[in-house]
Amino acid sequence: MLAPVFPSCSLSESFTRTLFEKLELEVNRHGFDRFQLRLSVCNTADINNELVVSNYPESWRKIYDELGYSLVDPLVSHSTRNVTSVIWSKRLYSSPDQIKLWQLAQEYGLEYGVTFALHGPAGQKGIFSLNTLLPETQAIALIRERLGQLSLLRDEVLQAALSLAIPAANVSQINLTKREKEMLHWSANGKTSWEISNICGCTEDNVEFHFKNIRRKFGVTSRRAAVVHALSMRLI
């Protein structure tokens, strides 16, 4: 049930399979049955340039893609415009095409779940959805109980997907300023933004500004990931 990975973006099949296996374990650990990760890894709207890792029924994905349901899917449109999660609900589906999509989703047991928006540092966009086959009351309770933990999982999923989709940066391609290296050094030593601002004699906003640039240079979405890359490349 591992979705195909498209070679135009230089993706690793073995890494994708590993990601699939780890995702399935994590999703099940949180009490959910199925998941779908879709990320436009080449910053285009072409579905042939999407990374798709999913254990949704293959027939569902085939129908969904062939009929272009992503263009009317309210979960996709919400995630494109927002960074917040959305709990699935019949109320989201209002147009005739959306109602058809909702009815089809019900046939496949894709009635209860939650979708998280994915936004990468280079404009990549996508969704991470989790589906439960529990009855409505139990399903809603599970989603609300796990929402905070799932938000953290979403961050890890996005980082893993970006690592898969974006070739690792070469040391020679990372041009850090002296100030950026200083920020990374103190962050690697466990210092907070407030502590770094005091050590370096600048504002917290200035610290955040530097880390925004650092994350962009490494092509990562978190400070921790940037520190790991910097240490592994012996840049600090």
C-alpha positions in Angstrom: 0.0 0.0 0.0 3.0 2.2 -0.2 2.3 5.0 -2.7 4.6 5.5 -5.7 7.4 8.0 -5.4 8.2 10.1 -8.5 11.8 10.1 -9.7 11.6 13.7 -11.1 12.3 14.9 -7.6 15.1 12.5 -6.8 13.4 10.7 -4.0 14.7 7.5 -2.4 12.5 4.5 -2.6 14.1 2.8 0.4 13.8 6.0 2.5 10.1 6.3 1.5 9.4 2.7 2.6 11.1 3.3 5.9 9.1 6.5 6.3 5.9 4.5 5.5 6.7 1.9 8.1 7.6 4.4 10.8 4.4 6.4 10.1 2.2 3.4 10.3 3.7 2.4 13.7 3.3 6.0 15.0 -0.2 6.4 13.7 -1.3 3.1 15.2 0.4 4.0 18.5 -1.9 7.1 18.7 -5.0 4.9 18.1 -5.6 5.7 14.4 -6.0 3.2 11.6 -5.0 5.0 8.4 -2.9 8.0 7.3 -2.0 9.9 4.2 0.9 12.2 3.7 0.9 14.3 0.5 3.5 17.0 -0.1 4.2 19.0 -3.3 8.0 18.5 -3.1 8.9 20.3 -6.3 6.8 23.4 -5.5 4.3 22.8 -8.3 0.7 21.9 -8.5 1.3 18.8 -10.6 0.3 15.7 -8.8 3.1 13.9 -10.6 5.5 15.9 -8.5 3.8 15.0 -5.2 5.3 12.8 -2.5 2.5 10.5 -1.4 2.9 8.1 1.5 -0.3 6.5 2.5 -2.1 3.3 3.6 -5.5 4.6 2.3 -7.2 2.1 -0.1 -5.5 2.2 -3.5 -8.8 2.3 -5.2 -9.7 5.5 -3.2 -6.6 7.2 -4.2 -7.0 6.3 -7.9 -10.6 7.7 -8.0 -9.5 10.8 -6.0 -6.7 11.6 -8.4 -8.4 10.7 -11.6 -11.5 12.9 -10.8 -9.3 15.7 -9.6 -11.0 15.9 -6.2 -8.0 17.7 -4.7 -9.3 20.8 -6.5 -12.6 20.8 -4.5 -11.5 19.0 -1.3 -12.2 21.4 1.6 -9.4 19.7 3.6 -6.9 20.6 0.9 -8.2 24.2 0.5 -8.1 24.8 4.2 -4.6 23.5 4.5 -3.4 25.6 1.6 -4.6 28.8 3.2 -4.0 27.9 6.9 -1.5 26.3 9.2 -4.1 25.0 11.7 -5.5 21.5 11.8 -9.1 20.7 10.7 -11.3 17.9 12.1 -13.3 16.2 9.5 -17.0 17.1 9.4 -19.9 16.8 6.9 -20.4 20.5 7.3 -17.2 21.2 5.4 -18.7 19.7 2.2 -21.2 22.1 0.7 -20.9 22.2 -3.1 -22.3 19.4 -5.3 -18.8 18.0 -6.1 -17.8 18.2 -2.4 -21.0 16.3 -1.4 -20.1 13.6 -3.9 -16.6 13.5 -2.4 -18.0 13.2 1.1 -20.3 10.4 0.1 -17.4 8.5 -1.6 -15.3 9.1 1.5 -18.0 7.5 3.7 -18.0 4.4 1.4 -14.3 4.0 2.1 -14.6 4.6 5.9 -12.9 8.0 5.6 -15.5 9.7 7.7 -13.8 10.5 10.9 -10.3 12.0 11.2 -8.1 15.1 11.3 -5.9 16.8 8.7 -2.8 18.9 9.4 -1.5 21.5 7.0 2.1 21.1 5.8 4.2 24.1 4.8 7.8 23.8 3.9 10.5 26.5 3.9 10.7 26.7 0.1 7.0 26.9 -0.5 6.2 23.2 -0.4 2.6 22.6 0.6 0.7 19.5 1.6 -1.4 17.6 4.1 -1.0 15.0 6.7 -4.3 13.2 7.5 -5.2 10.5 10.1 -8.3 8.4 9.9 -10.0 6.4 12.5 -12.6 3.6 12.0 -14.1 4.1 15.4 -17.8 5.1 15.9 -18.4 8.8 15.8 -18.4 9.5 19.6 -15.3 7.5 20.2 -13.6 8.9 17.1 -14.2 12.6 18.1 -13.0 11.9 21.7 -9.8 10.2 20.3 -9.1 13.1 18.0 -9.5 15.8 20.7 -7.5 13.8 23.2 -4.6 13.3 20.8 -4.6 16.6 19.0 -1.6 18.1 20.8 0.5 15.0 20.4 -0.5 14.7 16.8 0.7 18.3 16.2 4.1 17.3 17.3 4.0 14.3 15.1 3.0 16.5 12.2 6.2 18.6 12.6 8.3 15.4 12.6 6.5 14.1 9.5 7.1 17.3 7.6 10.8 17.3 8.5 11.1 13.7 7.4 9.3 14.4 4.2 11.5 17.4 3.4 14.6 15.4 4.2 13.4 12.8 1.7 12.4 15.3 -1.0 15.2 17.9 -0.7 18.7 16.7 -1.5 21.0 17.1 1.5 22.9 20.3 1.4 26.6 20.2 0.8 28.9 21.9 3.3 30.2 24.1 0.6 26.7 25.3 -0.2 26.0 26.5 3.4 27.3 30.0 3.8 26.7 30.9 7.5 27.6 34.3 8.8 29.7 34.7 12.0 26.5 35.8 13.9 24.5 32.8 12.6 27.2 30.4 13.8 27.2 32.1 17.1 23.4 31.6 17.4 23.8 28.0 16.5 26.6 27.4 19.0 24.5 28.7 21.9 21.4 26.9 20.7 23.4 23.6 20.6 24.3 24.3 24.2 20.7 24.4 25.2 20.2 28.2 25.4 16.8 29.7 24.8 16.1 32.7 22.5 16.0 34.9 25.6 19.3 33.6 26.9 21.0 33.9 23.5 19.7 37.5 23.2 21.3 38.4 26.6 24.6 36.6 25.7 24.9 38.2 22.3 23.5 41.6 23.3 20.6 41.7 21.0 16.8 41.4 21.1 14.9 38.1 21.0 13.4 39.3 17.7 16.9 39.6 16.3 17.6 36.0 17.4 14.5 34.8 15.7 15.4 36.7 12.6 18.8 34.9 12.4 17.3 31.5 13.0 14.7 32.1 10.2 17.6 32.7 7.9 19.5 29.7 9.3 16.5 27.4 8.7 16.1 28.6 5.2 19.8 27.9 4.4 19.6 24.4 5.7 16.2 23.8 4.2 14.7 22.7 7.5 11.7 23.7 9.5 13.0 23.6 13.1 15.8 25.1 15.1 16.7 21.6 16.4 17.1 20.3 12.9 19.3 23.2 11.9 21.6 22.6 14.9 21.8 18.9 14.1 22.8 19.7 10.5 25.4 22.3 11.6 26.9 19.8 14.1 27.0 17.0 11.5 28.7 19.3 9.0 31.1 20.6 11.6 30.1 24.1 10.9 30.0 24.9 14.7 
